[in-house]
Amino acid sequence: MVDRIYNFSPGPAVLPYEVLEQASRDVVNFQGLGMGLIEVSHRSKQFIAVMDEAEALLRELMGIPDNYKVLFLQGGASSQFFMVPMNLLGPGKKATYLNTGTWAKKAIKEAKLFGEVEVAYSSEEQNFIRVPKQGEYTVSPDSEYLYLVSNNTIYGTQFPEFPVVEKMMVCDMSSDILSRPFDVSRFGLIFAGAQKNLGPAGVTIVVIREDLLDRAPATTPTMLNYKTHADKGSMFNTPPCFAVYVVGLVLKWLKGIGGVPAIDRINREKAALLYAKIDESDYYRGHAEPASRSLMNVTFNLATPALEAKFVAEAEAIGLNGLKGHRSIGGCRASIYNAFPSEGVAKLVSFMSEFEKANPV
């Protein structure tokens, strides 16, 4: 791993090194075809096999039931903010949303274009330092679905457990998909941008229960109708070929290390090490309430913005890159997704101790 840094970027984020090596070879000559993967027709048997394998691996690792469709779409997770209500809502229909951060707010704004939105919970007045506990909100009986964001990259919060509700759930899992086990059948629709835990930017994964494919109003544009893509196996138009291919490689890597249960243990160990350092003194102060802390994005502050800037600069100088917090809240943020190596977290913790000694407040 010559000249490799520890990349704490929130996304596009770190990928397994072996995946990058394989992709670098295949982008030049894929399977001995004499042309690169990004040159191969999406209608060729070679690329259709890539799509089929990626879907099969995703189904296996997530335990996706047979009555769900897996879609590989474009437009980023942000496009799902309007595709979900466009397909599942309509005039006179209502959905319940939980406002736990920036991405939930954006989804709420889009949903209001297509139906009635009830915001059952919001932590915005507290600067999104927490997610709700079970029983802290109610879902209207006439709601079509409950919408939530499982992990909030900007504020470093995460649902430690998913809500137990009678209504169908729709979840944006862009930043923690495949990081921990969960029951897919509890959700009607799950979506995730790939560029944090699954692969490069360019493809968005949608897992949707089959009975929901017929809910879209007749006025739904063809390309924005989930059924269009489900009926054509995500091949209605040219898919994001390279991104899907890399997702397949990442899924192979994940299966090879023991799947979701194995990465769940690793993720918890990485996060515990970093949070223990934050909690041992008042020098570093975590943004999220302990019960709502994310295993993927660890957010914290130092005494002053100037000290935070010095911390980020000195960390970068020793190969700890991408620790600056989101521009909307400042501070620092360490994104430690599935592929982030444990030794990188240990090096950050060591640096934090050294920085604290050298810069007393």
Buried (B, 14 or more C-beta within 10 A) or exposed (E): EEEEBBBBBBBBBBBBEBBBEBBEEBBEEBEEEEEBBEEBEBEEEEBBEBBEBBBEBBBEBBEBEEEBBBBBBBBBBBBBBBBBBBBBBBEEBBBBBBBBBBBBBBBBEBBBEBBBBBBBBBBEEEEBBBBBBEEEBEBBEEBBBBBBBBBBBBBBBBBEEBBEBEBBBBBBBBBBBBBBEBEBEBBBBBBBBBBBBBBBBBBBBBBBBEEBBEBBEEEBEEEBBBBBBBEEBBBBEEBBBBBBBBBBBBBBBBBEEEBBEEBBEBBEEBBEBBBEBBEEEEBBBBBBEEEBBBBBBBBBBBBEEEBBBBBBEBBBEBBBBBBBBBEEBBBBBBBBBBBBBEEBBBBBBEBBBEBBEEBEE
